[in-house]
Amino acid sequence: MKLSREQIEHYKKLQVPNGVPCRFMSDGRCLNISTGELQPQGINVMHQRVYWNFSRETAKKIASTLGCRVVFSESFK
C-alpha cells in the first residue's frame, strides 16, 4: 500500500507550513506512504517516520486512501 505518483503530487500541493506531526500505521508498523515500506514493529518512536506538513484533514484522507490509520503526535511540536 503506497500512494501513486499522481496522489503524491496531489497531497504535496496540500502541504501546510504548520501541520500536525503524524505517523501512518498499518498492523502496528509505521508506513512510508511513498514507497509502501513498513518499519519493524516495536521500534522506538524516535526512529519512526513522521510527516510534518499535513493538516489533520489531509492526513485522515491519506490514511483512508491507504487503508491504514493515522496517529497524530502533537507532543513533537
C-alpha positions in Angstrom: 0.0 0.0 0.0 1.5 3.3 -1.2 0.4 6.4 -2.9 0.6 6.6 -6.7 2.8 9.3 -8.3 -0.3 11.3 -9.0 -1.6 11.0 -5.4 1.8 12.1 -4.1 1.7 15.2 -6.3 -1.8 16.0 -5.2 -1.0 15.7 -1.5 2.2 17.7 -1.8 0.1 20.6 -3.0 -2.0 20.3 0.1 1.0 20.6 2.5 1.0 23.4 5.0 3.8 25.0 7.0 2.3 24.4 10.4 0.9 20.9 10.0 0.3 18.4 12.8 3.1 15.8 13.1 1.7 12.4 12.2 2.6 8.8 11.5 0.7 6.4 9.3 0.4 2.9 10.9 -0.5 -0.5 9.4 -0.6 -3.6 11.6 1.3 -1.8 14.3 4.1 -0.8 11.9 4.9 2.7 10.6 4.3 3.1 6.9 6.3 5.1 4.3 3.4 6.5 2.2 5.6 7.0 -0.9 7.2 3.6 -1.0 4.9 1.3 0.9 7.8 0.2 3.2 6.8 -0.8 6.7 9.2 -0.2 9.5 9.8 -3.0 12.0 7.2 -3.4 14.6 8.0 -2.1 18.1 10.8 0.3 17.1 11.3 3.3 19.3 9.1 6.3 18.2 12.3 8.3 17.8 13.1 6.1 14.8 9.6 6.1 13.2 8.9 8.1 10.1 7.0 11.3 11.0 5.3 13.6 8.5 5.2 17.2 9.5 3.4 19.2 6.8 -0.2 17.8 6.6 -3.3 19.2 8.2 -5.4 16.8 10.2 -7.9 16.6 7.4 -5.3 15.8 4.7 -3.7 13.2 6.9 -7.0 11.5 7.5 -7.7 11.4 3.8 -4.3 9.8 3.1 -4.9 7.2 5.8 -8.3 6.4 4.3 -6.9 6.2 0.8 -4.2 3.7 2.0 -6.4 1.7 4.3 -4.3 2.5 7.4 -4.7 4.7 10.4 -3.0 8.0 11.2 -1.5 8.8 14.7 -1.1 12.4 15.5 1.9 13.4 17.6 1.3 16.9 18.9 4.0 16.5 21.5 6.6 16.8 18.8 5.7 20.4 18.2 
